[in-house]
Amino acid sequence: MRNPLTRMFEFRDAPPEKAQFFWTGGPVRAAPGVWFQSAYSGVTAFETAEGLVLVDSGAPMGGPSMAAALRKQSSLPVHTVVFTHGHVDHTLGLPAFLIPGQAPPRVVAHRAIIARFDRYRRTAAHNQRINARQFAGTDEAARPGGAFDLFGSAPRPDLLVDDQAELEVGGLRFELRHARGETDDHLYVFCPQRGVLCPGDLFIWAVPNAGNPQKVQRYPWDWAAALRQMATLGARTMCPGHGGPVIDDPVRVERMLTETADYLETLVERTLSALEQGSPPHVDVVTTVLAPTSEAPWLQPIYDDPEFLVRNVVRYFGGWWSGRPSELKPAPRLEVAAEMARLAGGPSALVERAAELAAAGRDRLAAHLYDFALEAAPDDPAVQAAVGGFYERRAEAERSLMATNLFNAAARSARRGSPFR
Ligand SMILES: [Zn+2]
């Protein structure tokens, strides 16, 4: 099975336009005294007279390699770290960047990061599971000791930011601003003296992660407003949350931010227009909204999937009910599957018809029948193989990491005789 995450190894030090979301490399000199590196997620280091100011600190796995590379360029202690948001891949790599014996750095974050870390501690097993699906394409049970168990030792912020803040460290000034976007605790950082913008995950060299099927609410309307505000800053250089840096090219930075704002606004507007047509069931909205497309290398659907962004808008404005009467107070799914199989003439009849539909290119419709077949006969090896094979092919046909790996997880579950649940 193909896991799109492996592209980050393929694209080490490749041109950012080619690697897009998956750029890995650095340290690159982004501006005088400013180093950018990325191992899945990016870290920007600003040299100041008092020590380094880091924007983000990578993941527990990526942090050490980035720190080792950065230390070839700078031996300054870390004075301050600003977290753009409380995701594992931006916060938990910090220990590797510290010089042995140095004073603890000042940790700066948005106020909502506290509740986020509490939530991750309370739902550590759940988060291990959903991230195993998203990043590893597996539905195996949560693995103790995984990244979300580490939030017990997450760095505690010393300075909490509300709407905005200004920091001054060793002669360098940093403007921090809050915006809800991918998360409710997002900050972006601009250093006017260096002309460097760190947008965090508000810019990731891909269609924004504003849909994510397994994660909490995202805010694409506030996100677009933040992108437009960032576009007015006159940044010469952008060091993003994911993907490579854009160096000394203010026109391009402005264009990337503005086009991403356009993309989000168009998608929100089309979804709201569909909702305004009499509030149809969610799935009907999703299948009727035409997602915007772009030729730009920074707006390809390689991480999140535009269809999932539509869902996220529907969820915010529409509550949890799909709109289908049967789904207001549904029967247990296994009972529904058993009844469908009985009507069809058995699980094998469902599989047979599903295969015909899939062969005719109607994968979406086929998937419903395959799901019912597996749920009705989870122990039947022929059903397991048919459903597993179908989802492997479906994963192969997807562009986004999320759809690919969620279908990979479904395929693995099917082959184990365990319906996706
Ligand atoms: Zn991220």
Residues whose N, C-alpha, C, O or C-beta is under 5 A from the ligand:
A	BS01	ZN	S41 D89 D201 G241
